[in-house]
Amino acid sequence: MRKSIIALLITLTPVLVSAAGAVQLDRANIDPTNRESLQKGAKYFVNYCLSCHSASYMRYNRMARDLGLSEMDVEKNMMFATEKVGNTMDVNMTDEDAKVWFGTKVPDLTVIARSRSIDWLYTYLRSFYADDSRPFGANNTAFPDVAMPHVLWELQGMQKLTNKEAVHTGSAAPEFEITSQGSMTPREYDKAVRDLVNFLDYMGEPAKQKRQALGIYVLLFLFLFLIVAYAMKKEYWKDIH
């Protein structure tokens, strides 16, 4: 049995390495404690993502409370598909409409950061390039032949992939060149994407910061309890040992 497991792992190793190395990911370097970044990310999300992608496990009032926004601000500036601040962040587009327009269902983004990872999202949103063969005129090196258009092109502009053959053969990392300038500089766009990814990461687990902070106190308590328990053990068993 043991030999069979080892043989299976040896067999799968090239496949796992190939899958892991398929996309060279850039580090997102987000700051989940930065409320200003999260607020900007929420703005980008509702303006550029929420028209197609839902976040059906996140409520507007929960987002407002966690990000330090008032419910009035959220109602005025971020609620375009519903009227009640207690509703979830759903969209009106049905799966059937999505299949007609994009050829596939549009995924919900509530837990996309947990599913794909923040580094993948950061790389993906910066890896669109002009491709006339695609229905929306853009392709992506992190997700080849993706059905999603480059919705952030007004911010980034359009770029071309200068080493397409090398990327397709896997011999080099993608290299891009801006061909049409957007409203942001490359540095500003990278920061905007980082803010958006920061918000997507928050949505995947809104209570993560509180959980991690609570976890530190729990570990300290267990450590102190260990000392007390060990002292009690020695006291109870001193006559035997």
Order of alpha helices (4+ residues) and beta strands (2+ residues): alpha-alpha-beta-alpha-alpha-beta-alpha-alpha-alpha-beta-beta-alpha-beta-alpha-beta-alpha-alpha
